[in-house]
């Protein structure tokens, strides 16, 4: 037990002294997760609206596929993205492997189904009379979409927060696509895995504290949004 207490004390010192290596992983995580959540919202919200609002042949099957992707293993996502952006892959010339944009792209693939599925559920849960009212008032296309999303704004925000929570706690994709390169692509989760394996519990605990703090903030925001919705 002594090594745990010692590690905790050293971890607090690392955080309060602004240890460069520790905060490098923190800033990389925030950068990657911000890029990935931005891209997933840009793509996922419109797709989620179309999936929830439109009626078309094969919708039930498509919805089942999207819902299945919610449980897509992160290492499989990492493997697929790696195959596409590696030097021998179709996008190898872009040089995305072992870069922050590469990790962000892979995380976008991972979390976009969350945004799509939860946004579609939010749109499907709206009062059916809203659509008829909008049509009666002459609303079309973009106006219907924006008004519907505005009515479901808290549920859509819940989708965004849920996806962000998945992004910051992800390890498989970050390890495979980023390579866990010190000062460059090392994130909180990959650093914890590495440092713990090396027996450096102090940094692992310090990063764990930061990750738990981020998770607590995200969960608190999620709880607040659920109450409002």
C-alpha positions in Angstrom: 0.0 0.0 0.0 2.9 2.4 0.6 3.8 2.6 -3.1 0.2 3.6 -3.9 0.2 6.4 -1.3 3.7 7.5 -2.5 2.4 7.5 -6.1 -0.6 9.6 -5.1 1.6 12.2 -3.4 4.0 12.4 -6.3 1.0 12.6 -8.7 -0.3 15.7 -6.9 3.1 17.3 -7.1 3.3 16.6 -10.8 -0.1 18.3 -11.3 0.6 21.3 -9.1 4.1 21.9 -10.5 2.9 21.8 -14.1 5.0 18.8 -15.2 5.5 19.3 -18.9 5.3 15.6 -19.9 2.0 15.2 -17.9 0.4 18.2 -19.4 1.6 17.4 -22.9 -0.6 14.3 -22.8 -3.5 16.3 -21.4 -3.3 19.0 -24.1 -3.0 16.4 -26.8 -6.1 14.6 -25.5 -8.1 17.9 -25.5 -6.9 18.8 -29.0 -7.7 15.4 -30.4 -11.1 15.1 -28.7 -12.1 18.6 -29.7 -11.2 17.9 -33.4 -13.1 14.6 -33.4 -16.2 15.9 -31.7 -16.4 18.9 -34.0 -16.2 16.7 -37.1 -18.6 14.1 -35.7 -21.2 16.8 -34.9 -20.9 18.4 -38.4 -21.5 15.0 -40.0 -23.6 13.2 -37.4 -26.3 15.8 -36.6 -27.5 16.2 -40.3 -27.4 12.5 -40.8 -29.2 11.9 -37.5 -31.9 14.3 -38.5 -32.5 12.7 -41.8 -32.6 9.3 -40.3 -35.1 10.3 -37.6 -37.3 12.6 -39.7 -37.4 10.8 -43.1 -39.5 7.8 -44.0 -37.9 5.5 -46.7 -37.5 1.9 -47.6 -34.8 0.2 -45.6 -34.9 2.7 -42.8 -35.3 0.1 -40.1 -32.3 -1.9 -41.4 -30.2 1.2 -41.6 -31.2 2.2 -38.1 -30.2 -1.2 -36.9 -26.8 -0.9 -38.5 -26.2 2.5 -36.9 -27.2 1.2 -33.5 -24.9 -1.8 -34.0 -22.0 0.6 -34.7 -22.4 2.1 -31.2 -20.7 -1.0 -29.8 -18.0 -1.2 -32.5 -14.8 -2.3 -30.9 -12.2 0.5 -30.8 -9.4 -1.8 -31.9 -11.4 -2.8 -35.0 -11.9 0.9 -35.8 -8.2 1.4 -35.3 -7.4 -1.5 -37.6 -9.6 -0.3 -40.4 -8.4 3.3 -40.2 -4.8 2.1 -40.1 -5.3 0.0 -43.2 -6.6 3.1 -45.1 -4.1 5.7 -44.0 -0.9 3.5 -43.8 1.7 4.0 -46.4 0.2 1.1 -48.5 -3.4 2.3 -48.0 -5.5 4.4 -50.4 -4.9 7.5 -48.2 -1.3 6.8 -47.3 -0.1 9.8 -49.3 -1.9 12.2 -46.9 0.6 11.3 -44.1 -2.0 11.0 -41.4 -0.6 8.0 -39.6 1.0 8.8 -36.2 -0.4 12.4 -36.3 -3.0 14.2 -34.3 -5.4 14.6 -37.3 -5.1 10.9 -37.9 -6.2 10.1 -34.4 -9.0 12.6 -34.6 -10.2 11.1 -37.8 -10.2 7.6 -36.4 -12.1 8.9 -33.3 -14.6 10.6 -35.6 -15.3 7.3 -37.2 -15.8 5.8 -33.7 -18.1 8.4 -32.2 -20.1 9.6 -35.2 -22.6 6.7 -34.9 -23.3 7.9 -31.3 -24.3 11.3 -32.6 -26.3 9.9 -35.5 -28.2 7.4 -33.3 -29.0 9.7 -30.4 -30.0 12.6 -32.7 -32.3 10.3 -34.7 -33.9 9.2 -31.5 -34.4 12.8 -30.4 -36.1 13.7 -33.7 -38.3 10.6 -33.5 -39.3 11.6 -30.0 -40.7 15.0 -31.1 -44.4 15.6 -31.1 -45.8 14.5 -34.4 -47.9 17.6 -34.6 -44.8 19.8 -34.9 -44.1 18.6 -38.4 -47.7 19.2 -39.5 -47.7 22.6 -37.9 -44.5 23.6 -39.7 -45.8 22.4 -43.0 -49.0 24.3 -42.5 -47.0 27.4 -41.8 -45.2 27.0 -45.1 -41.8 25.8 -43.6 -39.7 23.8 -45.9 -36.3 22.0 -45.9 -33.8 24.0 -43.9 -36.5 25.7 -41.8 -38.0 22.4 -40.8 -34.6 20.9 -39.9 -33.5 23.9 -37.8 -36.8 24.2 -36.0 -36.9 20.5 -35.2 -33.3 20.5 -34.0 -34.1 23.5 -31.9 -37.0 21.7 -30.2 -34.7 18.7 -29.6 -31.7 20.8 -28.6 -31.1 19.3 -25.1 -31.3 15.7 -26.5 -28.9 16.7 -29.3 -26.5 18.2 -26.7 -26.8 14.9 -24.7 -25.6 13.1 -27.9 -22.7 15.5 -28.2 -21.7 15.1 -24.5 -22.0 11.3 -24.7 -19.8 11.2 -27.8 -17.2 13.5 -26.2 -17.0 11.3 -23.2 -16.3 8.3 -25.4 -13.6 10.2 -27.2 -11.6 11.4 -24.2 -11.7 7.9 -22.6 -10.7 6.0 -25.7 -7.4 4.1 -25.8 -7.4 1.5 -28.6 -7.6 3.9 -31.6 -5.2 6.4 -30.0 -2.6 3.7 -29.5 -2.9 2.2 -33.0 -3.2 5.3 -35.0 -1.1 7.7 -32.9 1.7 5.3 -31.9 1.9 6.8 -28.4 4.7 9.2 -29.4 6.1 11.3 -26.5 5.4 15.0 -26.9 3.5 14.4 -30.1 0.6 11.9 -30.1 0.6 10.6 -26.5 -2.8 11.0 -25.0 -3.9 10.6 -21.4 -5.2 7.1 -21.8 -2.1 5.8 -23.8 0.2 7.5 -21.3 -1.5 5.8 -18.4 -1.2 2.4 -20.1 2.5 3.1 -20.8 3.5 4.6 -17.5 1.7 1.9 -15.5 3.5 -0.8 -17.5 6.8 0.8 -16.7 6.0 1.0 -13.0 5.7 4.8 -13.1 2.6 5.0 -10.9 3.0 8.7 -10.1 2.4 9.9 -13.6 -0.2 7.3 -14.2 -2.1 8.4 -11.1 -1.7 12.1 -12.1 -3.2 11.5 -15.5 -5.9 9.3 -14.0 -6.9 12.2 -11.8 -7.2 14.5 -14.8 -9.1 11.9 -16.8 -11.5 11.3 -13.8 -12.0 15.0 -13.5 -12.9 15.3 -17.2 -15.2 12.3 -16.9 -16.9 13.9 -13.9 -17.4 17.1 -15.7 -18.9 15.4 -18.7 -21.2 13.3 -16.6 -22.3 16.3 -14.6 -23.1 18.1 -17.8 -24.9 15.1 -19.1 -27.0 14.8 -15.9 -27.9 18.5 -16.1 -29.0 18.2 -19.8 -31.1 15.1 -19.1 -32.9 17.0 -16.4 -33.6 19.9 -18.7 -34.7 17.6 -21.5 
